């Protein structure tokens, strides 16, 4: 096992140095070498376990222009992983040709992945892709895309053997104040093992207009569209999304998320959001459906290949059927099984089949996880279908006017209607609203808005009315404040299972202040007070949340951050329940020179169930211009006490190579004592 890994290393190293010495390919050659060795031990009640792994990653890429308008690119990635659990080798060759001239641009590419291992069956994935787009400026833009893929294992009796293809053709054109678009997409997927096939046809059309009058004091914007989707077959079915949403929330059981239509617009290339810790990413369906798989698409340049535990990601999955903005979420799994597809650039998250209307995942990165962005979210469920038809009518219109220089007003209306068969399920949403914005004085501006939304589902009809008053003021250059008052009423107009009437009344006040006390000292204070009532259920609740953040540059080399979060909630039904949450954290950073820094971090959390106090001490030293040493110690006092010490050394060898090594010791104590150590060394080189 180790001999084969060493042989692979020697072969790739010889190729690497050959390319550096020869001028055969010119300067269009790029590549990198990344080798990581890791060893970990864990001891629980005197029982010790150990593991090791050696990960080798080699990548070469050659690109050149064959003619003035024709270029080619060839890449080869070789990944080898050896460990006490087995070995695995991944070969990933890619080839592409691309062209661009005054008439059209296009490219054709072929990707292949060959996977081998002594404990897992070999697996092959091939992927063809063809793209073409017209370049004529005054003519309609025509684009064509065709993809074809094949996946199969290397077993004598195949357990996996599938093929799929998709065709997308579209045309867009802008003429004066009109813009038009039509796309046709056909996809097919065949499981050669189970002899099943699924074919879908999707027609998407849109017509829009935009026009300004009187030097744009009056502007009109409107668009309408029609989608027709037809699917036949059986197996995994994509659920049609009604809306996408996201939010940053460390308490995902109760959260209000922000709508994010870019997450479900079908565009797998455009970035919708960048994830960070506690990012909630969700999708809402038109009605309750069975779902067991979720796809999270990333930008094409991202590849998830964790080599150490600190780079690993955890996805938690939740569901909800609540119709209000704030939903109560039920946990499906706190650590879902998932894989990452480098071909489709997506996380494929699997969980037990759940019937619900809303689903979301919560992102928990490791301390060294590489950041990435998300382009789309999709959910799937397995079901037997003969033929499915989905028709969608949509439209929106907006008119805005500026009668005075500092006052504007607008009105908007939108309509979204779907009809799905079998079952002839009809749903629609009609939303309209108006607002007026202006400056009352030099230091005070205001916005008054109203919006009403009527939703019709197969079994229910609801209406939501929302009134908002927002005041913004900046009396001095160092102070900016905003104050918002919101009143929202949700009514159940019709239901087959519930009594109609007022579902909820929510009043909220949000105050935000951003101020500079003096140079180098900034304060940001938010406070949110809301009251909710449910007359049908006889429920009342109060929520008060305050967030205070102070950042001070005490000296040229010393900075101090303080954060204080406090929330209080009271819910009254048959019984009264009160919950509180307190979080205090502070960070002190001292940088006496560019070669030395120190950081102290303290945090205190308190809820009814638990108290937690943690403190962390970190020092970073440049021993030389290219050698950096980092020392970190962290202590946590809670239901489970934990202590972690780590040391990392980073040595930049020249301009293109580096060596990084580190050691971590962790000790946790609860009913039992657990000790663990982790050592790693990593070599990276690029050219």
Buried (B, 14 or more C-beta within 10 A) or exposed (E): EEEEBEEBBEEBBEBBEEBEEEEEEEEEBBBBBBBBBBBBBBBEEEEEEEEBBBBBBBBBBBBBEEEEEEBBBEBBBBBBBBBEEEBBBBBBBBBBBBBBEEEBBBBBBBBBBBBBBEEEBBBBBBBBBBBBBBBEEEEBBBBBBBBBBBBBBEEEEEEBBBBBBBBBBBBBBEEEEEBBBBBBBBBBBBBBBEEBBBBBBBBBBBBBBBEEEEEEBBBBBBBBBBBBBBBBBBBBBBBBBBBBBBBBBEEBEBBEBEEBEBBBBEEBEEBBBEBEEBBBBBBBBBBEBBBBBBBBBBBEEBEBBBBBBBBBBBBBBBBBEEBBBBBEBEEBBEEBEBEBBBBBBBBBBBBEEBEBBBBBBBBBBBEEBEEBBBBBBBBBBEBEEEEBBBBBBBBBBBBBBBEEEEBBBBEBBBBBBBBBEEEEBBBBBBBBBBBBBBBEEEEBBBBBBEBBBBBBBEEBBBBBBBBBEBBBBBEEEEBBBBBBBBEBBBBBEEBEEEEBEEBBBBBBBBBBBBBBEEEEBBBBBBBBBBBBBBEEEEBBBBBBBBBBBBBBBEEEEBBBBBBBBBBBBBBBEEEEEEBEBBBBBBBBBBBEEEEEBBBBBBBBBBBEEEEBBBBBBBBBBBEEEEBBBBBBBBBBBEEEEBBBBBBBBBBBEEEEBBBBBBBBBBBBEEEEEBBBBBBBBBBBBEB
